Amino acid sequence: MGTNFYFYTRNKAVARMMGPHAESIDRHKEAWELHIAKTSCGWKPVFEEHEHIHSVRDLDRFYHDNMRYLTIFDEYGQKYTWPEFEERVIKYGTPKVFDPEIGMYTGNWRCESDNDCEPYNHWDGEYADTDGYRFSTREFC
């Protein structure tokens, strides 16, 4: 089982800044959510790339620039402060260091043996940000 994480806002200007993937919420008039991350089965978290979010640093900056209008929550309705989100998602399985000999971050992905296994090629549509966190360029289901 996995857990999806979202930004939620009722501020139209912040929703526009979230970009085209911000979804209107039927249960609240004038409310939007944006999928930002997923944890699953103990694997390293994967973050979703958006118009202004290409790294965990961008995610942090976007949140703190707009925190007055944003709430972080998971698919089960649990709300998170930024420090709680950091502990629960960002710091989970913190990436290791870049290994210049192999040209990649060691231990960054689900597990090293999962990197290129078929039929789930985890490199397709994914990249590591400058700090080694996994990002997907695809929309999550």
N, C-alpha and C positions, 0 to 999 in steps of 0.2 A: 504494500500500500504506500502511496505517495501523498505528499501534502503540497498543495499549491498556495502561493502567497501573492497578495495583491496590494496595490495602492488604491485607496478609495477617496473620492472627493465629491463635494456638492458644489464646488466652485467651477463655474463654466470656463473661466480663463485658465485655470490649472488643467482642466480636462483637455482644453485645446493644446496646451503645452505637452501633454502626455502623448499626443500624436494620434495617428489614425487607428491605432489598436485599442484606444480607450473605448470601452463598451458601456453603453447606457444601461442602467440597471432598471428593470421593470418594476421591482418592488419599491423603488423610491423615485419620485418625480425629480428630475434635474439632478441625477447622481450618476457617477461614472466609476468604473474600476479598470485597472490595468494590471495584467498578469506580469509579475516581476521575477518569480523564482519558483523552483520546485525541488523538494527533497524526496528521495525515494529509496526504500529498502536499504538504508544505510550507505547509499552511494554518495559521492560528493554532490553538493547542490549544483544545479544548472540554473543560470539566470537567463532571462529573455532580453535580447537586444531590442531597443526601441529608438525612435527618431533622435532623442538626445541622451540615450543611455547605451553606452558601448562598453562600460566597465563598472566594477563595483564602486569605484571612486565617483563615477557619474551618477550612479544610483544614490549614493550618499549625498552628493551635492544637490541633486534634484529634490530629495526628501528635505534636507535642511533649508534649502531656499524656499520651500513651499510648505514646511511642516505645520504651519498654522491652518492649512487647508487639507492636509492629508492624514489618512489613517492607514496603518498597515494591518492587514488581517489575513487569516488563512481560510481555506475553503470550509472549515468547520465553524467559522464565526469567531474564532479566538483573535482578540486584538493584541497588537504588539507595540511597545515603545521601540524607538530605534535601538537602544542597548539590548532589549530582549530579542529583536530581530537579528542583530549582530551575533548574539550568543547562539540562537537557535538555528540560523541559516548561514550567515557569512563565515563565522568561525568554525562551523562544523567541518571537520576534515580539512583544516587550513592548508592551502597549497604549500608545497615545498619549494625549493629553489630551482632556478633555471640551470640546467646542465648543458653547458656549451658544447660538450663532446658529442651529445646526441641531438642537440638543437631543440630540446623541449623541456617542459617542467616535469620533474620526476614526481610521481605519486599524485599528480593533479586530477586525473580523471577517475572514473568509477573504480577501476583497478587497472593496472598496466595491461593485464591480459585481455581486458575488454576493449582496448583502444581500436583495434582493427578487426574484431571478430565479425563474421558474417552470420546472419543477414543484417546485423545491426552495426553498421559502420559508424561509430560514434564521432568520427571526425567530420563526416559530411554535414555541412550546415552548422558546424560548431567551431569555436576558436577559444583561445585563452587570452584574457585581457593582460595588460602589462604586469599585473600582480599574480597572474596564474589562475584566475578564476574562470570556470567554464561558462561560456555564453553560447546561446543558440540564436541563429539568425532566422529561424523559423518560428511561426506562431505555434503555441502549445494548444493541444486539443482540450 
